[in-house]
Amino acid sequence: MNKIKTLVFFLSIILMIVFFGKNLNPFSPTMFQFHDETQPARIQQFTSNLKKIEIPPRVAYDFNQKKGYPVFNFYSPFSYWITSLINITGFNIINSIKLSFLLALLTAFLGTFLFLRLTFDFYPALLGGIFYVTSLYFPVDIFVRGNLAEIWFLALFPLGFYFILLNSQKPSNLRFFLGAFILSFIFTSHNIYSLISIPLIIIFSFLLKNKKQNLLMIGSSLLLTAYFWLPALTEMKYTIAKEMAAKTNFHDHFLCWWQLWQSPWGFGGSTAGCIEDGMSFMIGKIQVIFFILGITLFLHDLFIKNKKLNLTLLFFIVYPLLLLFLTTYQSRFIWDFFSPLMSVIQFPWRFIGLSLIGITFLSGYFFQKLKIPLKNFFIIFIIISVLIINGKHFYGKVISNNAFEKKFLSQEYIENKAALSIPEYFPKGNVKISYGKTKVEKVGNLISVITMILLLFYIIKKSKKL
């Protein structure tokens, strides 16, 4: 990047911190309340495990009246690794949560920018990075839902595409190694999103060159995460998770199309119908407009100019449109047909988050192809506009740090209430499992460690040949 682009890039980061970080300030005496109230207690327990060298953490030992609760055995751990490591450096849990959310936003921006930069010029890629993190699903996930796992998945997801595409365009041992670890982070960041992302990433790999290397990278990342998914898949049947998930009727959480464009902002929950929801499901008007313009330009180039079909563009059109369709009432017949599988997702509107990178990609494509005078200044104007317009939603229901700690980090809450707020991992009947010591868990740990060693030897061996 030249000096002007470097300056614009860092000014964009500063503006993001100003607009998004003002309510994620670790030195503020206030916090915000959110739906997933057990997050602080989970972080406290995860950190406690790390300090005791219980690696990987599997049990929240103080939960359930100090009988222990295996939440980390079944709930994707990556966001807790990040947030607990921040906590260990000296920040308290409240500030660690704020910094974790802020770091996730910056990671999401950087990952999207890097991914788009492999295809587009600097300014369309920069705008794409801003478009991604200013989508209104981000403040909903942070300030309404408080979902650390989803936010970190959304932060890492673009980096997964980046390393797949980079390894296709410019393969190297280091990129293969880093890509395998980034993908392993993605696959352990959110139970549902991570699972859905696997076929999406595999399909994307098949559209590119160097397929075998990319598939090997994906396979390696899955083996690296065996410490988590192997016990989670095999031992989940001993919990009441399936029964608890079935209690959430997905029919009550479909959206009307117009809710993706406009819906009232609030801090409540999702309800049946389209007018009484307490939270917003807006994607962001600016993002939607340029997504549609990107699709229009793609169709114009394909059918009017008779250009060759770009499969990558088609992928980033079809999959977000399909996922957005699955959020609506019109998709009920699909949900009903695949009911046992789809019921695990619980909330159809969850697909909004997964669609965002496709929406961003088509927006970047539009600005890449746009031919107008002073285009770069126009893009900068759009960037500032979207930061101002969407940035006003990055706030939460304020509560003092002291009140937050008393409510969600007291011993009473940790020992007697936290596990009851997330009861899906209680065992069925009289089933007793010594979590952290089962053969499956030990095998999962062993597979992950062996894969890590083999990857290191692979990189070293390849490097010597060069």
C-alpha positions in Angstrom: 0.0 0.0 0.0 1.2 3.5 -0.7 1.2 6.2 2.0 -2.2 7.5 1.2 -3.8 4.1 1.2 -2.0 3.2 4.5 -3.3 6.5 6.0 -6.9 5.8 4.9 -6.7 2.2 6.2 -5.6 3.2 9.7 -8.0 6.1 9.8 -10.8 3.6 9.0 -9.7 1.5 12.0 -9.6 4.6 14.2 -13.1 5.5 13.0 -14.4 2.0 13.8 -13.0 2.1 17.3 -14.6 5.6 17.8 -18.0 4.5 16.5 -18.0 0.9 17.9 -15.6 1.0 20.8 -17.2 3.9 22.8 -19.5 1.4 24.4 -16.8 -1.3 24.6 -14.4 0.8 26.5 -12.6 -1.3 29.0 -11.9 1.7 31.2 -15.6 2.7 31.5 -17.4 2.2 34.9 -20.5 0.8 33.0 -21.3 -2.5 31.3 -24.3 -3.5 29.2 -26.8 -6.3 29.9 -27.5 -9.0 27.3 -29.6 -12.2 26.8 -26.8 -14.7 27.3 -26.2 -13.8 31.0 -24.0 -16.8 31.8 -21.1 -15.6 29.6 -19.2 -13.9 32.5 -19.5 -16.9 34.8 -18.4 -19.2 32.0 -15.3 -17.1 31.4 -14.5 -17.0 35.1 -14.7 -20.9 35.2 -12.7 -21.3 32.0 -10.0 -19.0 33.3 -10.0 -20.9 36.6 -9.3 -24.1 34.5 -6.5 -22.5 32.6 -4.8 -21.3 35.9 -5.0 -24.9 37.2 -3.5 -26.2 33.9 -6.7 -28.1 33.1 -6.2 -28.0 29.4 -8.4 -28.2 27.5 -11.0 -27.0 30.0 -14.1 -29.3 30.0 -15.9 -28.7 33.3 -17.1 -25.6 35.1 -16.3 -27.0 38.5 -18.1 -24.4 40.6 -21.4 -24.6 38.6 -24.3 -26.8 39.8 -23.6 -26.2 43.5 -19.9 -27.1 43.0 -20.8 -30.5 41.7 -19.4 -29.5 38.3 -21.1 -28.9 34.9 -19.5 -30.0 31.6 -20.4 -26.9 29.6 -17.0 -26.7 27.9 -17.2 -30.2 26.7 -20.1 -29.4 24.5 -20.0 -25.6 23.9 -17.5 -24.4 21.3 -14.6 -23.1 23.2 -12.6 -20.7 21.0 -14.3 -17.4 22.2 -13.5 -18.5 25.8 -9.9 -19.2 25.0 -9.5 -15.6 23.7 -11.5 -13.9 26.4 -9.9 -15.9 29.2 -6.4 -15.2 27.9 -7.3 -11.5 28.0 -8.6 -12.0 31.6 -5.3 -13.7 32.6 -3.3 -10.7 31.3 -4.8 -8.6 34.1 -8.2 -7.3 32.8 -11.2 -8.2 34.9 -13.9 -10.3 33.4 -16.2 -7.4 32.4 -13.4 -5.6 30.6 -12.2 -8.8 29.1 -15.6 -9.3 27.5 -15.6 -5.8 26.1 -12.1 -6.2 24.7 -13.0 -9.6 23.3 -16.0 -8.1 21.4 -13.9 -5.2 20.2 -11.1 -7.5 19.1 -13.6 -9.6 17.2 -14.9 -6.6 15.3 -11.4 -5.6 14.3 -10.6 -9.2 13.3 -13.8 -9.3 11.2 -12.8 -6.1 9.4 -9.2 -7.2 8.8 -10.2 -10.7 7.6 -12.8 -9.4 5.2 -10.5 -6.7 3.8 -7.7 -9.3 3.3 -10.1 -11.7 1.6 -11.6 -9.1 -0.7 -8.2 -7.6 -1.5 -7.3 -10.9 -3.2 -10.0 -10.2 -5.8 -10.7 -6.4 -5.7 -8.8 -3.2 -5.6 -7.9 -1.4 -2.3 -10.9 0.8 -1.9 -13.7 -1.7 -2.8 -12.0 -4.2 -0.4 -11.8 -1.5 2.3 -15.5 -0.7 1.9 -16.3 -4.4 2.0 -14.5 -4.8 5.3 -16.5 -1.8 6.7 -19.8 -3.1 5.3 -19.2 -6.5 7.0 -18.7 -5.2 10.5 -21.4 -2.5 10.2 -24.1 -4.9 9.3 -26.7 -4.6 12.1 -26.5 -8.3 12.9 -23.2 -7.5 14.7 -24.6 -5.0 17.3 -27.6 -7.3 17.8 -25.2 -10.2 18.6 -23.1 -8.1 20.9 -25.3 -5.6 22.7 -28.6 -7.5 22.6 -27.7 -11.2 22.6 -24.2 -11.0 24.1 -23.2 -14.0 22.0 -19.4 -14.2 22.2 -19.3 -17.5 20.2 -21.3 -16.2 17.2 -19.3 -12.9 17.1 -16.0 -14.8 17.0 -17.2 -17.1 14.3 -18.3 -14.1 12.2 -14.9 -12.5 12.9 -13.0 -15.6 11.7 -15.2 -16.8 8.9 -13.8 -14.3 6.3 -10.3 -15.4 7.3 -11.2 -19.0 6.4 -12.2 -17.9 2.8 -9.0 -15.8 2.7 -6.6 -18.7 3.4 -8.5 -21.0 1.0 -8.3 -18.4 -1.8 -4.7 -17.4 -0.9 -3.6 -21.1 -0.8 -5.2 -21.5 -4.2 -3.6 -18.4 -5.8 -0.2 -18.5 -4.1 0.4 -21.8 -2.3 3.1 -22.0 0.4 3.9 -24.1 3.4 3.4 -21.3 5.8 0.0 -20.4 4.3 -1.0 -24.0 4.5 0.0 -24.2 8.2 -1.6 -20.9 9.2 -4.8 -21.7 7.2 -5.2 -25.1 9.0 -5.0 -23.3 12.4 -7.4 -20.5 11.4 -9.9 -23.1 10.0 -9.6 -25.0 13.3 -10.5 -21.9 15.2 -13.5 -21.4 12.9 -14.6 -25.0 13.5 -14.5 -24.5 17.3 -16.0 -21.1 17.5 -19.8 -21.8 17.4 -21.6 -25.2 17.5 -24.1 -24.5 14.7 -22.3 -21.9 12.6 -19.1 -24.0 12.6 -21.0 -27.1 11.4 -22.7 -25.2 8.6 -19.5 -23.5 7.6 -17.8 -26.8 6.7 -19.7 -27.6 3.6 -19.6 -23.9 2.5 -15.8 -23.8 2.8 -15.5 -27.2 1.0 -17.7 -26.0 -1.9 -15.7 -22.8 -2.2 -12.5 -24.9 -2.3 -13.9 -26.9 -5.3 -14.4 -23.7 -7.3 -10.7 -22.9 -7.1 -7.3 -24.2 -8.2 -5.1 -26.3 -5.9 -8.2 -28.3 -4.6 -6.2 -31.2 -3.1 -4.0 -28.9 -1.0 -7.0 -27.0 0.2 -8.9 -30.1 1.1 -5.9 -31.4 3.0 -5.8 -28.1 4.9 -9.5 -28.5 5.8 -9.0 -32.1 6.8 -6.0 -31.1 9.0 -8.0 -28.4 10.7 -10.8 -30.9 11.5 -8.2 -33.3 13.0 -6.8 -30.4 15.0 -10.2 -29.8 16.6 -10.8 -33.5 17.5 -10.2 -32.6 21.1 -13.5 -30.8 21.0 -15.8 -32.4 18.4 -15.0 -36.1 19.1 -16.2 -36.0 22.8 -19.0 -33.5 22.0 -20.5 -35.8 19.3 -20.1 -39.0 21.2 -21.1 -37.8 24.7 -23.9 -35.4 23.8 -26.3 -38.4 23.8 -25.9 -38.6 27.5 -27.2 -35.1 28.1 -30.7 -33.6 27.7 -29.4 -31.2 24.9 -31.6 -32.7 22.2 -34.7 -32.6 24.3 -34.0 -28.9 25.3 -33.4 -27.9 21.7 -36.7 -29.5 20.7 -38.6 -27.2 23.1 -37.7 -24.3 20.9 -40.3 -24.3 18.1 -38.6 -22.9 15.0 -42.0 -22.1 13.5 -42.2 -19.2 16.1 -39.0 -17.6 14.8 -39.5 -17.1 11.1 -39.2 -13.6 9.6 -41.1 -11.7 7.0 -39.0 -10.4 4.2 -39.4 -6.8 5.1 -37.9 -7.4 8.6 -34.5 -7.9 6.9 -34.9 -4.3 5.5 -36.6 -2.6 8.4 -37.5 -3.8 11.9 -37.7 -1.8 15.2 -34.6 -1.8 17.4 -34.9 -3.3 20.8 -33.4 -5.4 23.5 -36.1 -8.1 23.8 -36.3 -11.5 22.2 -37.7 -13.2 19.1 -41.4 -14.0 19.1 -44.0 -15.6 16.7 -45.2 -13.3 13.9 -43.6 -10.3 12.3 -44.6 -7.3 14.4 -44.0 -8.2 18.1 -40.4 -9.2 18.0 -38.3 -7.4 20.7 -35.1 -7.4 18.7 -34.2 -6.2 15.2 -33.3 -8.4 12.2 -32.2 -5.7 9.9 -29.1 -6.5 7.7 -28.5 -2.8 7.0 -30.2 -0.8 4.3 -26.9 0.3 2.7 -25.6 -3.2 2.6 -28.8 -4.5 1.0 -28.9 -1.8 -1.6 -25.4 -2.5 -2.9 -25.9 -6.3 -2.6 -28.8 -6.0 -5.0 -26.8 -3.7 -7.2 -24.0 -6.2 -7.3 -26.3 -9.0 -8.3 -27.9 -6.7 -11.0 -24.4 -5.9 -12.4 -23.5 -9.6 -12.4 -26.6 -10.5 -14.3 -26.0 -7.6 -16.8 -22.5 -8.8 -17.4 -23.5 -12.4 -17.8 -26.6 -12.0 -20.1 -26.1 -8.7 -21.8 -22.3 -8.6 -22.3 -22.2 -12.4 -22.6 -19.3 -12.8 -20.4 -18.1 -16.1 -19.0 -19.9 -17.3 -15.9 -17.8 -16.5 -12.8 -18.5 -19.4 -10.4 -17.0 -17.6 -7.4 -19.5 -14.7 -7.9 -22.3 -17.1 -8.4 -21.4 -18.9 -5.2 -21.5 -15.6 -3.2 -24.9 -14.8 -4.8 -26.6 -18.2 -4.4 -25.6 -19.2 -0.9 -26.6 -15.9 0.9 -29.9 -15.7 -1.0 -30.7 -19.3 0.0 -29.8 -18.7 3.6 -31.9 -15.5 3.7 -34.8 -17.4 2.2 -34.5 -19.9 5.0 -35.1 -17.1 7.5 -38.6 -16.4 6.1 -42.0 -18.0 6.5 -41.9 -19.0 2.8 -39.2 -21.6 3.6 -41.4 -23.5 6.2 -41.8 -26.4 3.8 -38.0 -27.0 3.8 -37.8 -26.8 7.6 -40.7 -29.2 8.0 -39.2 -31.7 5.5 -35.8 -31.7 7.2 -37.4 -31.1 10.6 -35.1 -33.4 12.8 -32.0 -31.7 11.3 -33.2 -28.1 11.1 -34.7 -28.1 14.6 -31.1 -28.1 16.0 -30.7 -24.6 14.5 -33.6 -23.4 16.6 -33.8 -19.9 15.2 -34.2 -19.4 11.4 -32.9 -15.9 11.6 -29.5 -17.2 12.7 -28.8 -17.6 8.9 -28.5 -13.8 8.6 -25.0 -13.9 10.1 -23.8 -16.6 7.7 -25.1 -14.6 4.7 -23.1 -11.4 5.5 -19.8 -12.3 3.8 -21.8 -13.0 0.5 -23.6 -9.7 0.8 -20.3 -8.0 1.4 -18.6 -9.8 -1.5 -21.2 -8.6 -4.0 -21.1 -5.1 -2.7 -17.3 -5.1 -3.2 -17.9 -6.4 -6.7 -20.2 -3.6 -7.6 -17.7 -0.9 -6.5 -14.9 -2.8 -8.3 -16.8 -2.6 -11.6 -18.3 0.9 -11.0 -16.8 3.4 -13.4 -17.4 7.0 -12.3 -15.2 10.1 -11.8 -13.7 10.4 -8.3 -14.8 6.8 -7.4 -12.4 6.5 -4.5 -13.7 9.7 -2.9 -17.3 8.3 -3.4 -16.3 5.1 -1.6 -14.8 7.0 1.3 -18.1 9.0 1.5 -20.0 5.7 1.6 -17.7 4.4 4.3 -18.2 7.4 6.5 -22.0 7.3 5.9 -22.4 3.7 6.9 -20.2 4.2 10.0 -22.5 7.1 11.1 -25.8 5.5 10.1 -25.2 2.0 11.5 -22.7 3.0 14.2 -25.6 4.5 16.2 -26.9 1.0 16.9 -23.7 -0.1 18.7 -24.9 0.4 22.2 -26.6 -1.6 25.0 -28.7 -1.4 28.1 -26.3 0.2 30.5 -25.6 -1.2 34.0 -22.8 -0.2 36.4 -19.9 -2.6 36.6 -20.5 -3.2 40.3 -24.2 -4.1 39.7 -23.2 -6.4 36.8 -20.6 -8.2 38.9 -23.1 -8.7 41.8 -25.8 -10.0 39.4 -23.7 -12.3 37.2 -20.4 -13.0 38.9 -21.4 -13.5 42.6 -20.7 -16.9 44.1 -24.4 -17.4 44.6 -25.0 -16.9 40.8 -22.0 -19.1 39.8 -22.8 -22.0 42.1 -26.6 -22.0 42.1 -28.0 -20.2 39.0 -25.6 -20.4 36.1 -26.0 -24.1 35.2 -29.8 -23.8 35.5 -29.8 -21.0 32.9 -28.1 -23.4 30.4 -29.6 -26.7 31.5 -29.1 -28.6 28.2 -25.9 -30.2 29.4 -27.3 -31.9 32.5 -27.1 -35.7 32.2 -30.1 -37.9 31.4 -31.5 -39.7 34.4 -28.8 -41.3 36.5 -26.0 -41.2 33.8 -22.6 -40.4 35.4 -19.6 -39.5 33.2 -16.2 -38.5 34.6 -15.8 -35.6 32.2 -12.2 -34.8 31.3 -11.1 -38.4 32.0 -13.1 -40.5 29.5 -11.4 -42.6 26.8 -13.0 -40.6 24.0 -11.7 -37.3 25.4 -8.2 -38.7 25.7 -8.4 -40.0 22.2 -9.6 -36.6 20.9 -6.7 -34.9 22.7 -4.3 -37.3 21.3 -5.5 -36.9 17.7 -5.2 -33.1 18.0 -1.7 -33.2 19.4 -0.5 -35.8 16.8 -2.0 -33.6 14.0 -0.2 -30.6 15.4 3.1 -32.4 15.5 2.7 -33.8 12.0 1.8 -30.4 10.6 5.0 -29.0 12.1 7.1 -31.8 10.7 5.4 -31.4 7.3 6.2 -27.7 7.2 9.8 -28.3 8.3 10.3 -31.0 5.8 8.9 -29.0 2.9 11.0 -26.0 4.0 14.2 -28.0 3.9 13.4 -29.1 0.3 13.1 -25.5 -0.7 
